[in-house]
Amino acid sequence: MRIPSGKTDQNIYFEAVDSTDLITKKTGLTSFTVYRSRNGGTMTAYTTPTIIELSSANAPGLYALLVDEDTTIASTSDAEEYA
């Protein structure tokens, strides 16, 4: 994913499913551990990940992670990858 330097209002959307059958959607989740890597760097844990469930009724299991940490890229780069 490419995010402009310093932009902190972009989301990564993901679907949470049951770890046993990998099909059943998981709703009501509130605690997450999230890791990030910018430009191939070391995987680093988010300090305070902001994640919301979009709608347990209309889109069960669909969540959005706010990409709001470590988005300022090197001054010599036009863009960097973020995972």
SVG drawing of the C-alpha trace seen along z (x, -y; Angstrom):
<svg xmlns="http://www.w3.org/2000/svg" viewBox="-28 -16 45 41">
<polyline fill="none" stroke="black" stroke-width="0.4" points="0.0,0.0 1.3,-3.5 0.3,-6.4 1.4,-10.0 4.0,-11.1 2.5,-12.3 -1.1,-11.4 -2.9,-9.9 -6.5,-9.5 -6.2,-6.4 -7.7,-3.0 -6.8,0.6 -10.0,2.7 -9.9,6.4 -12.3,9.2 -12.0,11.1 -12.9,14.8 -13.0,17.7 -9.6,19.3 -11.1,22.8 -13.1,22.8 -11.7,19.6 -15.3,18.8 -17.4,17.7 -17.3,13.9 -16.2,12.5 -18.1,9.5 -17.7,7.5 -13.9,7.7 -12.3,4.9 -8.7,5.9 -6.1,6.2 -2.3,6.5 -1.1,4.9 2.3,4.8 3.6,2.5 6.6,2.3 7.5,-0.8 9.8,-0.5 10.8,3.1 11.9,2.1 11.5,4.1 8.0,5.2 7.0,2.9 3.9,3.1 1.4,0.2 1.3,-1.7 -2.4,-2.3 -4.2,-0.9 -7.5,-2.5 -9.8,0.2 -13.5,0.0 -16.1,2.6 -18.0,1.1 -21.4,2.7 -22.0,6.0 -25.5,6.1 -24.8,5.1 -21.1,6.2 -20.4,8.7 -16.7,9.1 -15.6,6.1 -13.1,3.8 -11.1,0.7 -7.6,0.1 -6.6,-3.6 -3.1,-4.0 -2.0,-6.8 1.5,-5.7 4.9,-6.0 3.6,-7.6 6.3,-10.2 8.7,-8.9 12.4,-9.8 13.0,-13.2 14.8,-11.6 11.8,-9.4 8.7,-10.2 6.9,-7.2 7.5,-4.1 5.6,-0.8 3.7,-0.3 2.6,3.2"/>
</svg>
